[in-house]
Amino acid sequence: MSKVDQFESVFRAASKAVYHLDAPRIRKVLLVTDFDAKTAEHFSYENHQFLAVIEAIEPDSVTWDTITGDEYANIADLLERVERHKPDLLLTYRHLKSDAWKWPFSLGEYLDVLTQAAGSPVLVVPHPSEGGAMPHAVSDTDVVMAITDHLTGDDQLVNWSARFTAPNGRLFLTHVENETVFEHYIATIGKIPSIDTDDARESIFAQLMKEPTDYIESCKGVLDQSDLAIEVLPIVTIGHRLETYKKLIEDHEVDLLVMNTKDEYQAAMHGLTYPLAVELRSIPLLLL
Amino acid sequence: MTALLTQAHDVDFGVTLLFTGLLVAMILCLAFEEKIHAKKSVIVGLFAVISLLLGTAFHLLPFEPIVIRDHEIHLPVFIPGIDWNVIAIILGSSLFVDVTSKSGLFTWIAIKLTKASHGDPVRLLVLYGFMTVVFSAVLNNVTAMIIVGSLTAVSLEKLGRKDKLLGFLLIEGLLTNVGGLLTLISSVPNIIVGTKANISFLDFFLVASPYVLVMTIVTIWMGAKFFRIQGLKTGEERARARELVGAFDENDGIESKFFFWFGAVMLLAFVGVIASASVLPWIKELGMGYVAMSFGLIMLLRYKAVADRFYQAVDWDLLGFFAALFVVINVMEHAQVLHLIGDGLAKIIDLGPTTGAGLVLGTAAVASSVTDNIPLAAMLAQILGENEAIAGDPDSPFWWSVIFGANLGGNLTPIGSASTLVAVTIIHKHELSLSFARFVRTALPYAVVQLFFATVYVLLFIG
């Protein structure tokens, strides 16, 4: 009966994930700071420039609110205020009410909770006091990169990424397969006599690369037809993910990195995202 | 050559009964193949070994050399008894179909039809039903069931209609045996009986096609009613279903455009040459086995460096089963077992072309529902071939009674044919419950209607 499975595989491979454009509407942006009102205003102004793209389609359609440092004393306070505002987007930075930003080992307790508890995406900009933002970052979003280890069918990630790509900008849709995991499985297959290891390596690798490539083609087809006027570029590869992403960000001078943080199987941040969010401190991150 | 080796000789009645017992035991073992966990080739191979040994011990087998144009040829006694033309047709066709499927042609057709249905369950059932019949006719019913069944599982899963999977697969399984009637090469009983009766490919098609068309429509209609397969009602449902099936990419399985078109042309050429094999100069001498092997080999040229992969994929169990079966039947002829059964069958044949042919059809159907229809067809073809009145008449209703009965009997039980067994296997693979008894209960109305119309058709329109 192996032939039934063989044909089912052929038909499953032919059944492709199709991208649907559904650009998220952003009406309310909430800046969460630990500054006083004056510094917060300056911070808000800078980010208005950086995020000009969100008003590019419908000018003056977005309301910007700010939470200053004296408005909350703990996480519960902050969550309550965020809930009251019901923002479409949160904008903040690492290590609110802490000087731990000097040590690049965590996100800070406020941001940790916000990314998981708030209902809206969180845009994390480099810490204003750190001054380590890349020269091209924080000025505009004409190079946006969506990153994931499972891009196929992730319409939400692509929609948010496309929404934040400035007109005439470039959107990189990337899928980096975890090389360590891949090699682990191939090593296991290498110990199973009934499976041809070389054949398995070749076939599994080809299929792993094909699915996101096909999906990006679908995204490109739809986005090219839309009125967003952005260029969609594919990057599908295998490697050590953190290293690979760092190199991609440097090579392409990425202005904004978009990634998922929610994981249906755990309360903490999505496995790949946490180390990336901790280490990639010099460019803004949009955490979905 | 077989006739040469089966000249009637005196055999003790007790010896004939002993070999009859062996034949019955073999048929029972085949019927309980699943229970005894043994492949057909092993079961029949074992009986071939025992039959040959006993045949030699009782001095039944001719160990003389075979003389062809004054040349003596020394062959093992079990070799000439095998119908190598049938073996060559099955081996060549299966290689041809296997390599051609690599071109992506069959999946392309299957996905195109899926998209043409727009995801509507009724249209899907109709298109898959006809696809099953055509694939069964052109390829073989097992391959047809594998292709259509696997696509059905994937597409219904995509459409969120797995609740209809059982109905779809069951109807497709039943239709493989209807489609298996369409041409001379559609099923092994057709090949065995058709070649024995000297029915040409075209004549076979012209006789069988009206019945197949009507029964396909009737079976699909009954299936839609019994399994409550209904069309989509709202525009929203239709749009969603259309979008879902639209996500299938029919070109995904095509590695090379050239090979795809080559496969399509070769498939048409294969059907064309097989259809005209009885009139084409040289080919009519070489036979359909030569045609099938030649086409299989030509297709293999594309994969000449890795041809061994396709040899590994050949169903050697089936081929071994056939070879051993022909050996057993040959020994049974020498032991006068077929003569004994033929005497019993002669009483039915003597009832005339109406009652007799009707009874042969019914008997063949019941017998093939509980055991493999191939030994049954091989045995009955051999017996009918020895009846002088029937042997020379390709239009005799008795040949067609065996063909219809042996094919359609497979729809009475899940073990009645290889393709219904494949359907049941796919059903179980998708964790749907279908016991032997439930299959019989569900399939019975279809099988009864098909057999009733087959009997009427054979009696009224053939002969």
Interface residues (C-beta under 8 A of the other chain):
Chain A: M1 K3 V4 D5 F7 E8 V10 F11 R12 A13 A14 S15 K16 A17 V18 D214
Chain B: T107 A110 I111 T143 I146 I147 G149 S150 L151 A153 V154 S155 K158 E243 G246 A247 F248 D249 E250 D252 G253 V422 T425 I426 K429
